């Protein structure tokens, strides 16, 4: 027995599902789903179509039988202009009225296929389901592949979304229409809801989403090259074949140093932030789930977009990176869930739809707008292989709004070199110092080892460790506090967006600075709290320029007797480097003020 991709249909055991919830949904450092994810999806699709499949866990087999008994499954092609979109439909057959949940696929060579379990879950909750692959995505020959060129959530995708709603209305006659999307599908969900000419979308769930696509690719004068390359490489074909010539040239130029102005305009058009007024005008209830260490769509612009919404809204922030918190709930869960809290991200997403589409009084109507998981506050126990498993879920903090996350801030002033060779973070200004380093080299002070993969490990209880004593001092600068004290074993409750202000000059005409905020434990090991790059262009060599930029938001408890450290280098694998290899970058206190770190506290 084979699937549309020609592979044999595998059996699924609890061990298969445990692989997903132990190792995450991503394979390697790209956007490819793991082999376990694809194995689960292919088998569920075959079973849903009534094909004979191998072994299934008892609970999952019962769910599959229930859906087959209650619903009709189809694999339609939905026409939108001259192209057709691959889709999967699940139509409940009880004759009662039901809402529909439309699910645009994420950015994947496999289109709608990987998240089969979520479609089954939605049907069992009482929804018609219509999943589809946005135009251009998918591997040639797979049934989940759509026609056309990838539009990257542009106007063609908005129009396609409205055509999909048309199809859903004809097929299901739904009582209400909701959209649920992960990653790429989450941005499309928000944009279709804002632009549908008939205002037919009644609720949106956006998981691992973006607020501003332009700043996800280019912010603070810095190119986010790793994210852009992933967009180019994981569509299911060669970039020249998947993008129209204009879009391909735009991306190729951006990756190779062309003026980013066109990419900024292009990304702004594809940003939910640009159309917040339309979302507010249409009153679309919007649920957003994101992660603190999001590597594709950094959280700050998404949080800023969320703050501007005046509709019923919810923001959940989690430990980890892109797709990690929701992944297992989208793909499939074993009976014995490996750690407490694993189901929560998707349970709360479904509860949002249940309230706004089914009218269920489930507490959504009284829940606070924001719920932040505090980084690494989980309890863990060691397992074979040297890793940890979560035994107690990380603490979550509800807030009435994002504005209440930060209650106050404090300033830490940067100093010159101390007795250790590093600078200090002190409570009083220290003017008149300079420090320099050699620019252009990668260092062990880095945001992550692998895009998305490092954050997956965080979500599962294994945050990356650092050894600041081994940081390459010739290629970066370090400032740190003395060990800090506080109440109840917590020295600082870091909540919100940290700001860095300093002066820079270079022997080159441009300088990229990457700022990292670390928690250093008494034993000298460290964990990353947040980071963000900044590029100062058009510098006059050896002339000082004052710069200030915000790091990504965070919720982090710095424990008593730990030190807070700021590290600045010139290069991180996530970002483009603008400058000259081997040039000298000098950091100092600005002549019109002080070099300082503004730390948000809650």
C-alpha positions in Angstrom: 0.0 0.0 0.0 1.4 3.4 -0.9 0.5 7.1 -0.6 0.4 9.8 -3.2 4.2 10.2 -2.8 4.8 6.6 -3.7 6.0 5.5 -0.2 4.7 2.4 1.6 2.1 3.2 4.2 3.8 2.6 7.6 2.3 1.3 10.8 2.0 3.8 13.7 2.7 2.8 17.3 2.9 4.8 20.5 6.7 4.7 19.9 6.1 6.6 16.6 4.1 9.3 18.3 6.5 9.4 21.2 9.3 10.2 18.7 7.4 13.3 17.7 6.8 14.5 21.2 10.4 13.7 22.3 12.3 15.0 19.3 9.9 17.6 17.9 8.3 18.0 14.5 11.2 19.4 12.6 13.9 17.3 10.8 17.4 18.8 11.1 17.7 22.5 10.8 15.2 23.2 8.1 11.4 23.4 7.6 11.1 19.7 6.6 8.8 17.7 9.0 10.6 14.8 10.6 10.2 11.2 9.2 8.0 10.3 12.2 5.6 13.2 11.4 5.3 12.2 7.8 4.8 8.5 8.7 1.9 9.5 11.0 0.4 11.8 8.4 0.5 9.3 5.5 -1.0 6.5 7.6 -3.8 8.7 9.0 -4.7 9.9 5.5 -4.8 6.3 4.2 -6.9 5.2 7.1 -9.3 8.2 6.7 -9.8 7.2 3.1 -10.7 3.6 4.2 -7.6 1.9 3.0 -6.2 -1.0 4.9 -3.3 0.1 7.1 -1.0 -1.5 9.6 -1.0 -1.1 13.3 -2.5 1.9 15.0 -2.6 2.8 18.7 -5.9 1.8 20.2 -7.0 5.4 21.0 -6.0 6.7 17.6 -7.7 3.8 15.8 -10.9 4.6 17.7 -10.7 8.3 16.7 -10.2 7.3 13.1 -13.2 4.9 13.1 -15.3 7.6 14.7 -14.5 10.2 12.0 -15.1 7.7 9.2 -18.4 6.8 10.7 -19.5 10.4 11.1 -18.0 12.1 8.0 -17.3 11.9 4.3 -13.7 12.6 3.3 -12.7 14.2 0.0 -9.6 15.3 -1.9 -10.9 18.1 -4.0 -9.0 20.5 -6.2 -10.3 24.1 -5.6 -10.2 26.3 -8.6 -8.9 29.9 -8.1 -8.6 31.6 -11.5 -6.4 29.6 -13.7 -4.8 27.5 -10.9 -6.1 24.7 -8.7 -5.4 24.2 -5.0 -5.0 20.8 -3.5 -7.4 20.3 -0.5 -8.7 17.8 2.0 -12.3 18.0 3.1 -14.0 16.3 6.0 -17.8 16.8 5.9 -19.9 15.8 9.0 -22.9 13.8 7.8 -25.3 14.0 10.8 -27.5 16.6 9.0 -27.1 19.1 11.8 -25.6 22.6 11.2 -21.9 22.9 11.9 -19.2 25.6 11.5 -16.2 25.0 9.2 -12.5 25.4 10.1 -10.3 26.2 7.1 -6.7 25.3 7.5 -4.1 26.8 5.0 -1.0 24.7 5.1 2.3 25.8 6.5 5.5 26.4 4.5 6.2 22.8 3.6 7.1 20.6 0.6 4.2 18.4 1.7 1.4 21.0 1.8 -1.6 20.1 4.0 -0.4 16.5 4.7 1.7 16.8 7.9 -1.1 18.0 10.2 -3.7 15.2 9.5 -4.2 14.6 13.2 -5.4 18.2 13.7 -8.1 17.8 11.0 -9.3 14.6 12.8 -9.3 16.5 16.1 -11.4 19.3 14.7 -13.9 17.0 13.1 -14.3 15.2 16.5 -15.0 18.6 18.1 -17.9 19.1 15.7 -16.4 21.0 12.8 -16.5 20.5 9.1 -12.8 20.8 8.0 -11.2 22.1 4.8 -7.4 22.1 4.6 -5.6 23.3 1.6 -2.1 24.0 0.2 -1.5 27.6 -0.7 -0.6 28.2 -4.3 2.8 27.0 -5.5 3.7 24.9 -2.5 4.3 21.1 -2.6 6.5 18.5 -4.2 5.6 17.7 -7.8 3.6 14.5 -8.0 2.2 14.6 -4.5 -1.6 14.9 -4.2 -1.1 17.7 -1.6 0.7 20.0 -4.1 -1.0 23.1 -5.5 -0.5 24.8 -8.9 1.0 28.1 -9.6 3.8 30.2 -8.2 4.3 30.8 -4.5 2.9 34.3 -3.6 4.3 34.3 0.0 0.9 35.4 1.6 0.4 38.1 -1.0 -2.8 39.4 -2.7 -3.1 36.2 -4.8 -3.2 34.1 -1.6 -5.8 36.5 -0.1 -8.0 35.9 -3.2 -7.4 32.2 -3.0 -8.5 32.2 0.6 -11.8 33.8 -0.4 -12.3 31.2 -3.2 -11.7 28.5 -0.6 -14.4 30.1 1.6 -16.7 30.0 -1.4 -16.0 26.3 -1.9 -16.6 25.7 1.8 -20.0 27.4 1.7 -21.1 25.4 -1.3 -19.9 22.1 0.2 -20.8 22.5 3.9 -23.3 25.4 4.2 -21.5 26.2 7.5 -23.0 28.2 10.3 -19.7 30.1 10.8 -16.2 30.2 9.3 -13.0 30.0 11.2 -9.4 29.8 10.1 -6.6 28.0 11.8 -3.0 28.2 10.6 0.5 27.2 11.7 3.5 29.2 10.5 2.8 30.3 6.8 -0.8 29.3 7.2 -1.2 31.5 10.2 -0.2 34.6 8.3 -2.4 33.7 5.4 -5.3 33.1 7.9 -5.0 36.6 9.3 -4.7 38.2 5.9 -7.6 36.4 4.3 -9.7 37.3 7.3 -8.8 41.0 6.9 -9.3 41.1 3.1 -12.3 38.8 2.4 -14.7 41.1 0.5 -17.8 39.6 2.3 -16.2 39.6 5.8 -17.1 36.0 6.3 -14.3 34.9 8.8 -15.6 34.7 12.3 -12.5 33.7 14.2 -8.8 33.1 13.6 -6.2 31.0 15.3 -2.6 32.0 14.3 0.2 29.7 15.6 3.8 30.6 15.2 2.8 33.6 13.2 4.3 37.0 12.1 3.2 40.5 12.7 5.4 42.2 10.1 7.0 40.1 7.4 9.3 42.9 6.4 10.9 43.2 9.8 11.1 39.4 10.0 13.5 39.6 7.0 15.1 42.9 7.6 15.2 44.9 10.8 17.6 47.3 12.5 19.5 47.5 9.2 20.2 43.8 9.3 19.3 41.0 6.9 17.8 37.9 8.5 19.5 35.7 5.9 18.8 32.3 7.5 15.1 32.8 7.5 15.1 34.1 3.9 17.1 31.1 2.7 14.7 28.7 4.4 11.8 30.4 2.5 13.6 29.9 -0.7 14.6 26.3 -0.1 11.6 24.5 1.4 8.8 24.9 -1.1 9.0 21.5 -2.7 11.1 22.4 -5.8 13.8 24.6 -7.2 13.3 28.3 -6.3 13.4 29.3 -10.0 10.5 27.0 -10.6 8.5 27.8 -7.5 8.6 31.6 -7.5 7.6 33.9 -10.4 10.7 35.6 -11.9 10.0 38.9 -10.1 9.8 37.3 -6.7 12.8 35.1 -7.3 14.9 38.1 -8.4 13.7 40.0 -5.3 14.8 37.2 -2.9 18.0 36.4 -4.8 19.0 40.0 -4.7 18.2 40.3 -1.0 20.3 37.3 -0.2 23.2 38.7 -2.3 23.3 42.2 -0.9 21.0 44.2 -3.1 19.2 47.2 -1.6 16.6 45.8 0.7 14.1 48.6 0.0 12.0 46.5 -2.4 11.9 43.6 0.0 10.7 45.9 2.8 7.8 47.2 0.6 7.0 43.6 -0.5 7.0 42.3 3.1 5.0 45.2 4.4 2.2 44.3 2.0 2.2 40.8 3.4 2.0 41.8 7.0 -1.0 41.5 9.3 0.3 44.6 11.1 -0.4 46.6 7.9 -4.1 45.7 8.1 -4.8 45.9 11.8 -7.4 48.5 11.1 -9.3 46.1 8.8 -9.1 43.3 11.4 -10.5 45.7 14.0 -13.2 47.0 11.7 -14.4 43.5 10.9 -14.2 42.5 14.6 -12.4 39.3 14.0 -11.5 37.4 17.2 -7.8 36.6 17.0 -5.8 34.0 18.9 -2.0 34.1 18.6 0.5 31.6 19.9 4.2 32.3 19.7 7.6 31.5 21.3 10.2 33.7 23.0 13.1 32.4 20.9 11.2 32.4 17.6 13.9 32.3 14.8 11.7 32.8 11.7 9.3 35.5 12.8 10.9 37.3 15.8 8.3 38.0 18.4 8.7 41.7 18.9 6.8 42.9 15.8 4.1 40.3 16.5 3.6 41.6 20.0 3.4 45.1 18.7 0.7 44.0 16.2 -1.2 42.2 18.9 -1.2 45.3 21.1 -2.9 47.3 18.4 -5.8 44.8 18.0 -9.1 46.0 19.6 -11.0 42.8 18.9 -11.4 39.9 21.3 -7.9 38.6 21.4 -5.5 36.2 23.1 -1.7 35.9 23.2 0.1 32.8 24.5 3.9 33.1 24.7 5.8 29.8 25.2 9.3 28.6 25.7 11.0 27.4 22.5 11.0 28.2 18.8 8.9 28.0 15.7 6.1 25.4 15.9 7.5 23.5 18.9 4.7 24.1 21.5 1.9 23.3 19.1 3.7 20.7 17.0 2.8 17.5 18.9 -0.9 18.5 19.2 -1.1 19.1 15.5 0.6 15.8 14.5 -0.5 13.3 17.1 -0.1 12.4 20.7 0.5 9.1 22.4 -1.7 7.9 25.2 1.0 8.4 27.8 2.0 12.1 27.2 5.7 12.5 27.9 5.4 15.6 30.0 2.6 17.6 31.7 1.4 20.6 29.8 2.2 19.2 26.3 -1.4 19.2 25.2 -2.1 22.7 26.5 -1.1 24.9 23.5 -3.5 23.2 21.2 -6.2 22.7 23.8 -6.3 26.4 24.3 -6.3 27.1 20.5 -9.2 24.7 20.0 -11.1 26.3 23.0 -10.8 29.6 21.2 -12.6 28.2 18.2 -15.1 26.3 20.3 -16.2 29.6 22.0 -16.3 31.8 18.9 -17.6 29.3 16.4 -19.6 26.8 18.5 -20.7 29.2 21.1 -19.3 27.1 24.0 -19.1 28.9 27.4 -15.6 27.5 28.2 -13.9 30.4 30.1 -12.4 32.0 26.9 -14.7 34.9 27.4 -13.2 35.8 30.8 -9.6 34.7 30.3 -6.9 37.3 30.4 -5.6 38.6 27.1 -2.0 37.5 27.7 -0.5 34.4 29.2 3.3 34.2 29.3 5.3 31.0 30.1 8.4 32.0 32.1 11.5 30.6 30.5 13.0 27.5 31.9 11.0 27.4 35.2 10.0 23.8 34.5 11.1 20.9 36.6 13.1 18.2 34.9 14.6 14.8 35.5 17.5 13.2 33.6 16.9 10.4 31.1 19.1 8.0 29.2 21.2 9.7 26.6 22.1 12.7 28.7 19.0 14.9 28.2 16.2 15.8 30.5 12.4 15.3 30.5 10.0 17.7 32.0 8.3 16.6 35.2 6.7 19.9 36.2 5.5 22.3 33.5 7.0 25.8 33.4 5.1 28.5 35.2 2.7 30.7 33.3 1.7 34.3 34.2 -1.6 35.7 33.0 -1.8 39.4 32.3 -4.8 41.6 31.4 -2.9 43.1 28.5 0.6 43.2 27.0 1.1 46.6 28.6 0.9 45.0 32.0 3.7 42.6 31.4 6.3 45.2 32.3 5.7 47.1 35.5 8.9 49.1 35.6 12.5 49.0 34.4 16.0 49.6 35.7 19.2 50.9 34.0 22.5 49.1 34.1 25.5 51.2 32.9 28.3 49.7 30.8 31.9 50.3 32.0 35.3 49.9 30.6 37.6 46.9 31.3 37.7 45.6 34.8 40.1 43.4 36.6 38.8 40.3 34.8 39.3 41.9 31.3 35.5 42.2 30.9 33.4 45.3 31.5 30.8 45.6 34.2 27.2 46.4 34.4 26.8 48.9 37.3 24.1 51.0 38.8 26.0 54.3 38.3 27.4 55.8 35.0 31.0 55.5 34.1 32.0 57.9 31.3 35.1 58.2 29.2 35.8 54.5 28.4 36.3 52.7 25.1 36.6 49.0 24.3 37.2 47.3 20.9 37.1 43.9 19.2 37.9 42.4 15.8 34.8 42.1 13.6 33.7 39.5 11.1 34.2 36.1 12.9 31.5 33.7 14.2 31.8 33.1 18.0 30.5 30.7 20.5 28.2 33.4 21.8 25.4 32.7 19.4 21.6 32.8 19.5 21.2 29.1 18.8 23.0 26.1 17.3 20.4 25.2 14.7 17.4 27.3 13.6 14.2 25.9 15.2 16.0 22.7 16.5 17.7 24.4 19.4 14.3 25.9 20.4 12.6 22.6 20.1 15.0 21.2 22.7 14.2 24.2 25.0 10.5 23.3 24.7 11.3 19.7 25.8 13.3 20.7 28.8 16.8 21.0 27.4 17.9 24.6 26.9 21.2 25.3 25.3 24.1 25.8 27.7 27.0 28.3 27.2 30.4 28.7 28.8 31.1 32.4 28.9 34.6 31.9 30.1 35.4 30.4 26.7 33.8 33.2 24.6 36.4 34.6 22.2 37.3 37.9 23.8 39.2 39.2 20.8 36.0 39.0 18.7 33.4 40.1 21.2 32.9 42.2 24.4 31.3 41.1 27.7 29.8 43.2 30.5 28.2 41.6 33.6 26.8 42.4 37.0 28.0 41.1 40.3 25.9 38.2 41.7 22.4 39.6 42.3 20.0 39.0 45.2 16.3 39.3 45.5 13.2 38.0 47.2 12.0 34.4 47.1 15.2 33.2 45.4 14.6 35.4 42.3 17.0 38.4 41.7 15.2 39.9 38.7 11.9 39.1 37.1 12.7 40.1 33.5 9.5 40.8 31.7 9.2 42.6 28.3 11.6 44.2 25.9 15.2 45.1 26.8 16.9 48.1 25.2 20.6 48.6 24.6 22.2 52.1 24.1 25.9 52.6 23.3 28.3 54.4 20.9 30.0 52.6 18.0 32.8 53.5 15.6 34.7 51.3 13.2 37.6 51.3 10.9 35.1 50.2 8.2 32.1 52.1 6.8 29.6 49.8 8.5 29.4 47.7 11.6 27.0 44.9 12.6 26.5 44.5 16.3 24.7 41.5 17.8 23.6 41.9 21.4 22.9 38.9 23.6 21.6 38.9 27.2 22.7 35.9 29.3 22.0 34.5 32.7 25.3 33.3 34.2 25.0 30.8 37.1 27.4 30.6 40.0 29.2 27.6 38.4 30.0 29.8 35.3 27.5 28.2 32.9 25.0 30.3 31.2 21.6 30.4 29.4 20.5 32.9 26.8 17.6 35.2 27.7 17.2 37.2 24.5 19.2 38.8 21.6 18.9 41.1 18.6 21.2 42.5 15.9 21.8 46.1 14.8 23.7 47.3 11.8 25.1 50.8 11.6 25.7 51.8 8.0 27.3 54.8 6.3 29.8 55.3 9.1 32.6 57.7 8.9 35.6 55.6 9.8 36.7 56.2 13.4 33.9 58.6 14.1 31.5 57.7 16.9 27.8 57.2 16.4 25.3 56.7 19.2 22.9 53.8 18.5 20.0 52.3 20.4 17.9 49.2 19.7 15.5 46.8 21.3 16.1 43.1 21.9 13.3 40.5 21.5 10.8 40.3 24.4 11.3 37.8 27.2 9.8 36.4 30.4 12.7 35.1 32.4 13.5 34.7 36.1 17.2 35.5 37.0 17.8 33.5 40.1 19.5 34.8 43.2 23.3 34.7 43.1 23.2 34.7 39.3 24.8 37.4 37.2 23.3 39.2 34.2 25.6 39.6 31.2 25.5 41.6 28.0 27.6 40.3 25.1 28.2 42.1 21.9 29.8 40.6 18.8 29.6 41.3 15.1 28.3 38.1 13.6 25.6 35.4 14.1 24.7 32.6 11.7 21.1 33.9 11.6 22.0 37.2 10.1 23.9 39.0 7.4 27.2 40.7 8.3 27.7 44.2 7.0 31.2 45.5 7.5 34.8 44.3 6.7 36.3 41.1 8.0 39.2 42.0 10.3 38.1 45.5 10.9 38.1 47.0 14.4 34.8 47.8 16.1 35.0 50.2 19.1 32.3 50.5 21.7 32.1 53.4 24.1 29.8 55.5 26.1 28.1 58.1 23.9 29.3 61.7 24.2 25.7 62.8 24.6 24.8 60.3 27.3 25.7 57.0 28.8 26.0 53.5 27.5 23.3 51.6 29.3 21.0 48.5 29.3 17.4 49.2 30.1 16.1 46.0 31.7 12.3 45.5 31.8 10.9 44.1 35.1 7.6 42.8 36.2 
